[in-house]
Amino acid sequence: MRLLLDADATLNLRNLGMLEPLLGSPLEVVWTSFVYEHELNSIRDELDPAVADGSARVEAVLARTPAHRAAKALRREGVDKGEAEAIA
């Protein structure tokens, strides 16, 4: 089972001491590339090992794909970029 996390959820789980156990669980944690590279930049040292060992994954929204077009449409409506990628 996969669990898509945004930056706020990730940071709150970390502050509660629940992020590390979650990364070690059978759940696959997923972040969008924008969230991971920009909004979680301050804690990347903690997240990179989970991505490297496959217990977490970073999903990119590639240009010229239906997901990219959907994310751009959401952005035009005022949705935050990280949230738009997650929805798309």
N, CA and C atoms as a LAMMPS dump frame, in Angstrom:
ITEM: TIMESTEP
0
ITEM: NUMBER OF ATOMS
264
ITEM: BOX BOUNDS ff ff ff
-5.0000000000000000e+02 5.0000000000000000e+02
-5.0000000000000000e+02 5.0000000000000000e+02
-5.0000000000000000e+02 5.0000000000000000e+02
ITEM: ATOMS id mol type element x y z
1 1 1 N 0.843 -1.175 0
2 1 2 C 0 0 0
3 1 3 C 0.891 1.242 0
4 2 1 N 0.458 2.25 -0.736
5 2 2 C 1.211 3.504 -0.811
6 2 3 C 0.502 4.596 -0.032
7 3 1 N 1.299 5.521 0.477
8 3 2 C 0.784 6.653 1.231
9 3 3 C 1.426 7.916 0.691
10 4 1 N 0.628 8.767 0.055
11 4 2 C 1.117 10.035 -0.497
12 4 3 C 1.084 11.088 0.604
13 5 1 N 2.244 11.677 0.894
14 5 2 C 2.342 12.699 1.935
15 5 3 C 2.694 14.048 1.337
16 6 1 N 2.087 15.082 1.863
17 6 2 C 2.513 16.429 1.499
18 6 3 C 3.547 16.894 2.53
19 7 1 N 4.042 18.09 2.349
20 7 2 C 5.099 18.598 3.23
21 7 3 C 4.601 18.764 4.661
22 8 1 N 3.406 19.316 4.833
23 8 2 C 2.89 19.538 6.185
24 8 3 C 2.715 18.22 6.933
25 9 1 N 2.162 17.223 6.274
26 9 2 C 1.974 15.925 6.918
27 9 3 C 3.321 15.316 7.296
28 10 1 N 4.288 15.414 6.393
29 10 2 C 5.615 14.86 6.655
30 10 3 C 6.262 15.54 7.852
31 11 1 N 6.209 16.86 7.876
32 11 2 C 6.834 17.604 8.977
33 11 3 C 6.122 17.36 10.303
34 12 1 N 4.802 17.255 10.266
35 12 2 C 4.059 16.974 11.498
36 12 3 C 4.368 15.577 12.018
37 13 1 N 4.422 14.592 11.12
38 13 2 C 4.787 13.24 11.535
39 13 3 C 6.188 13.223 12.146
40 14 1 N 7.087 13.975 11.55
41 14 2 C 8.459 14.054 12.071
42 14 3 C 8.467 14.66 13.474
43 15 1 N 7.717 15.759 13.65
44 15 2 C 7.671 16.427 14.953
45 15 3 C 7.056 15.539 16.033
46 16 1 N 6.162 14.645 15.636
47 16 2 C 5.524 13.731 16.585
48 16 3 C 6.348 12.458 16.808
49 17 1 N 7.471 12.345 16.104
50 17 2 C 8.307 11.159 16.227
51 17 3 C 7.757 9.945 15.502
52 18 1 N 6.86 10.179 14.552
53 18 2 C 6.206 9.079 13.85
54 18 3 C 6.722 8.86 12.431
55 19 1 N 7.555 9.758 11.929
56 19 2 C 8.015 9.622 10.553
57 19 3 C 8.97 8.448 10.393
58 20 1 N 9.931 8.334 11.278
59 20 2 C 10.908 7.241 11.162
60 20 3 C 10.242 5.862 11.237
61 21 1 N 9.321 5.625 12.201
62 21 2 C 8.626 4.335 12.204
63 21 3 C 7.799 4.102 10.941
64 22 1 N 7.201 5.164 10.418
65 22 2 C 6.418 5.035 9.186
66 22 3 C 7.307 4.626 8.015
67 23 1 N 8.493 5.223 7.937
68 23 2 C 9.412 4.886 6.85
69 23 3 C 9.922 3.448 6.971
70 24 1 N 9.893 2.888 8.17
71 24 2 C 10.315 1.513 8.367
72 24 3 C 9.17 0.509 8.291
73 25 1 N 7.972 0.981 8.006
74 25 2 C 6.79 0.11 7.968
75 25 3 C 6.607 -0.479 6.562
76 26 1 N 5.654 -1.389 6.412
77 26 2 C 5.387 -1.96 5.081
78 26 3 C 4.772 -0.966 4.088
79 27 1 N 4.277 0.159 4.583
80 27 2 C 3.714 1.175 3.688
81 27 3 C 4.812 1.815 2.846
82 28 1 N 4.515 2.076 1.591
83 28 2 C 5.449 2.81 0.738
84 28 3 C 5.057 4.287 0.775
85 29 1 N 5.933 5.113 1.287
86 29 2 C 5.681 6.549 1.379
87 29 3 C 6.072 7.196 0.056
88 30 1 N 5.205 8.097 -0.433
89 30 2 C 5.431 8.753 -1.719
90 30 3 C 5.314 10.263 -1.534
91 31 1 N 6.252 10.983 -2.15
92 31 2 C 6.18 12.444 -2.233
93 31 3 C 6.252 12.829 -3.698
94 32 1 N 5.651 13.962 -4.052
95 32 2 C 5.866 14.486 -5.398
96 32 3 C 7.255 15.123 -5.426
97 33 1 N 7.808 15.229 -6.613
98 33 2 C 9.167 15.764 -6.722
99 33 3 C 9.24 17.206 -6.229
100 34 1 N 8.214 18.004 -6.488
101 34 2 C 8.245 19.392 -6.035
102 34 3 C 8.289 19.454 -4.509
103 35 1 N 7.429 18.692 -3.854
104 35 2 C 7.397 18.678 -2.391
105 35 3 C 8.741 18.217 -1.843
106 36 1 N 9.266 17.143 -2.393
107 36 2 C 10.511 16.57 -1.896
108 36 3 C 11.699 17.508 -2.103
109 37 1 N 11.795 18.092 -3.283
110 37 2 C 12.961 18.91 -3.62
111 37 3 C 12.898 20.323 -3.059
112 38 1 N 11.697 20.851 -2.84
113 38 2 C 11.584 22.244 -2.407
114 38 3 C 11.058 22.393 -0.985
115 39 1 N 9.948 21.745 -0.696
116 39 2 C 9.307 21.96 0.6
117 39 3 C 9.913 21.121 1.722
118 40 1 N 10.565 20.013 1.365
119 40 2 C 11.194 19.161 2.388
120 40 3 C 12.714 19.224 2.335
121 41 1 N 13.236 20.224 1.676
122 41 2 C 14.673 20.364 1.502
123 41 3 C 15.424 20.369 2.838
124 42 1 N 14.82 20.94 3.863
125 42 2 C 15.503 21.072 5.154
126 42 3 C 15.699 19.738 5.878
127 43 1 N 14.931 18.717 5.495
128 43 2 C 15.08 17.416 6.166
129 43 3 C 15.446 16.299 5.185
130 44 1 N 15.951 16.676 4.03
131 44 2 C 16.308 15.675 3.018
132 44 3 C 17.326 14.66 3.53
133 45 1 N 18.239 15.062 4.402
134 45 2 C 19.224 14.115 4.943
135 45 3 C 18.545 12.958 5.676
136 46 1 N 17.386 13.233 6.256
137 46 2 C 16.634 12.188 6.953
138 46 3 C 15.828 11.321 5.99
139 47 1 N 15.424 11.899 4.863
140 47 2 C 14.546 11.198 3.926
141 47 3 C 15.3 10.429 2.848
142 48 1 N 16.471 10.932 2.464
143 48 2 C 17.225 10.308 1.364
144 48 3 C 17.501 8.814 1.568
145 49 1 N 17.858 8.349 2.78
146 49 2 C 18.094 6.909 2.941
147 49 3 C 16.855 6.061 2.631
148 50 1 N 15.676 6.543 3.007
149 50 2 C 14.443 5.802 2.725
150 50 3 C 14.17 5.741 1.225
151 51 1 N 14.472 6.822 0.523
152 51 2 C 14.3 6.829 -0.929
153 51 3 C 15.327 5.889 -1.568
154 52 1 N 16.546 5.927 -1.068
155 52 2 C 17.61 5.082 -1.624
156 52 3 C 17.324 3.596 -1.433
157 53 1 N 16.729 3.221 -0.289
158 53 2 C 16.473 1.793 -0.055
159 53 3 C 15.114 1.324 -0.572
160 54 1 N 14.341 2.237 -1.148
161 54 2 C 13.074 1.865 -1.776
162 54 3 C 11.872 1.861 -0.857
163 55 1 N 12.04 2.214 0.406
164 55 2 C 10.891 2.256 1.305
165 55 3 C 10.065 3.531 1.114
166 56 1 N 10.609 4.489 0.387
167 56 2 C 9.884 5.709 0.013
168 56 3 C 10.23 6.017 -1.444
169 57 1 N 9.354 6.773 -2.075
170 57 2 C 9.554 7.078 -3.492
171 57 3 C 9.186 8.533 -3.77
172 58 1 N 9.869 9.111 -4.754
173 58 2 C 9.58 10.467 -5.214
174 58 3 C 9.026 10.352 -6.629
175 59 1 N 7.817 10.856 -6.836
176 59 2 C 7.154 10.788 -8.137
177 59 3 C 7.251 12.14 -8.834
178 60 1 N 7.774 12.126 -10.024
179 60 2 C 7.875 13.352 -10.821
180 60 3 C 6.647 13.502 -11.703
181 61 1 N 6.188 14.722 -11.848
182 61 2 C 5.138 15.038 -12.81
183 61 3 C 5.854 15.593 -14.035
184 62 1 N 5.979 14.752 -15.04
185 62 2 C 6.768 15.092 -16.225
186 62 3 C 6.038 16.049 -17.147
187 63 1 N 6.806 16.927 -17.779
188 63 2 C 6.245 17.895 -18.726
189 63 3 C 5.596 17.173 -19.896
190 64 1 N 4.589 17.804 -20.43
191 64 2 C 3.863 17.32 -21.61
192 64 3 C 3.172 15.983 -21.389
193 65 1 N 2.733 15.753 -20.157
194 65 2 C 1.954 14.561 -19.846
195 65 3 C 0.572 15.013 -19.374
196 66 1 N -0.402 14.121 -19.387
197 66 2 C -1.718 14.509 -18.868
198 66 3 C -1.663 15.005 -17.418
199 67 1 N -0.821 14.393 -16.604
200 67 2 C -0.696 14.842 -15.21
201 67 3 C -0.142 16.26 -15.135
202 68 1 N 0.816 16.581 -15.992
203 68 2 C 1.389 17.926 -16.014
204 68 3 C 0.34 18.948 -16.438
205 69 1 N -0.446 18.606 -17.443
206 69 2 C -1.506 19.514 -17.881
207 69 3 C -2.545 19.722 -16.787
208 70 1 N -2.882 18.648 -16.079
209 70 2 C -3.845 18.762 -14.98
210 70 3 C -3.281 19.639 -13.86
211 71 1 N -2.009 19.452 -13.546
212 71 2 C -1.377 20.264 -12.496
213 71 3 C -1.346 21.734 -12.897
214 72 1 N -1.044 22.018 -14.171
215 72 2 C -1.024 23.415 -14.633
216 72 3 C -2.403 24.036 -14.539
217 73 1 N -3.435 23.268 -14.88
218 73 2 C -4.8 23.792 -14.792
219 73 3 C -5.158 24.106 -13.339
220 74 1 N -4.772 23.251 -12.437
221 74 2 C -5.027 23.507 -11.013
222 74 3 C -4.269 24.732 -10.53
223 75 1 N -3.042 24.911 -10.997
224 75 2 C -2.242 26.079 -10.612
225 75 3 C -2.926 27.373 -11.078
226 76 1 N -3.492 27.326 -12.289
227 76 2 C -4.201 28.513 -12.804
228 76 3 C -5.407 28.851 -11.929
229 77 1 N -5.955 27.833 -11.259
230 77 2 C -7.1 28.05 -10.369
231 77 3 C -6.665 28.478 -8.967
232 78 1 N -5.346 28.573 -8.747
233 78 2 C -4.846 29.061 -7.468
234 78 3 C -4.391 27.989 -6.498
235 79 1 N -4.333 26.739 -6.947
236 79 2 C -3.883 25.654 -6.071
237 79 3 C -2.363 25.71 -5.959
238 80 1 N -1.844 25.484 -4.75
239 80 2 C -0.413 25.436 -4.495
240 80 3 C 0.25 24.406 -5.406
241 81 1 N 1.488 24.682 -5.843
242 81 2 C 2.155 23.802 -6.79
243 81 3 C 2.329 22.386 -6.263
244 82 1 N 2.745 22.242 -5.029
245 82 2 C 2.914 20.911 -4.45
246 82 3 C 1.603 20.143 -4.388
247 83 1 N 0.542 20.831 -3.987
248 83 2 C -0.764 20.195 -3.912
249 83 3 C -1.292 19.877 -5.301
250 84 1 N -1.045 20.752 -6.267
251 84 2 C -1.497 20.508 -7.634
252 84 3 C -0.836 19.26 -8.205
253 85 1 N 0.455 19.08 -7.954
254 85 2 C 1.146 17.871 -8.426
255 85 3 C 0.584 16.636 -7.747
256 86 1 N 0.287 16.73 -6.477
257 86 2 C -0.245 15.572 -5.752
258 86 3 C -1.622 15.176 -6.289
259 87 1 N -2.455 16.154 -6.574
260 87 2 C -3.781 15.875 -7.105
261 87 3 C -3.695 15.292 -8.51
262 88 1 N -2.804 15.875 -9.303
263 88 2 C -2.664 15.419 -10.699
264 88 3 C -2.144 14.013 -10.733
